[in-house]
């Protein structure tokens, strides 16, 4: 399924190149946002049962867009976020599993509506690759390993032009992010526990941008 989506995105991107009939004076856009990252989490935890709780965070985010035509653009979204992780309602009670850093570069293909004056709404879809790093296993585990993950991303937002170059932006993204976690807790629990974790965060951002 992911290969099909990627092939479709590449086909649309190629079509944008072929259909571009004008040279844009300022095809590049840069945005700086403050983003609330709110996981919509759930987990299937082997052996001890229970569920997962992942903290909400506030982070800065930089994105870079390139317009192939006045309507079609690619956007690369860059940021990193730290989340506290807990296992709740397990057979051995609630477990503090420390924290992990996520680096989730995301590439979306966007369609921008340009017929509404200063209001420039857009929708987008693409792919995300999340890298887990800086893992602190917490007091109950000897070691935790999170698998890096490729996932889908969906996006909707709006730019409001203040001048010909400067604008403000409101953006909402959903990442359909899942990881396999391995918790080595032999010291505390006498076992290694595997879990399928759905993180599926909402990213709600507001910021400013410039066209170059």
Phi, psi and omega in degrees: 000316179296323177296322179295316180297316179298317179297321178296317178298318179295323178295315179296319179298316177298322178296322178299317177300314185291328185270350181295119183243006181220149175264117182283139180291326182222079184284346183264141172228141176234134178233145171238121185238153160264129189233130170272123179255109186242101180295141171253072198270154170200162183207151169249103185259120181288154171072309186251355178066198179091189182224181183241147174236125182237131187290154172273142182227164175239125186224159167277150180220137175247135173227151182234126180241145173232126182264122175278325171226182180291343182253328187254135181213156168253138179234128174256124186249126186234134177180169176217151187216147179247132182231136169280142185233134176226145168260127185240145175069027178280173178295342180246021178091192178278140184236125173280115182253027173071221181214167176215147173264141178239132173245103188246067176303136187227134178242122179236147171261127189241149168246125182253132174273126188241010186258016185244033178069231182287343179275126182233077178288158180206158171231154181207161176209149181183210186234149178232141172235115184259128178251126177265132180209173177057040184284128171251118189283350180079181187282346187257356184233148174277329181195146175228134178238127176249130178284132171300153192218138171262132184214170177275156176224142175233152190208144171215144181192182179210137170256142173238117185285125175268318172228189178294337183246322186265144180208163171252158189220138169238130189217138176231127178234153173232124175255129180265076194255128178228145176221154171261124182247139175240118183252112176271103183237041184294329180291313184274321187245348183071028184203160168254130187244131176257148180213140169264116187245122172263117180266313172043057186284149164269137176239112184246115189232151174223137182192196181236158181213167179219143176261132181233000000 
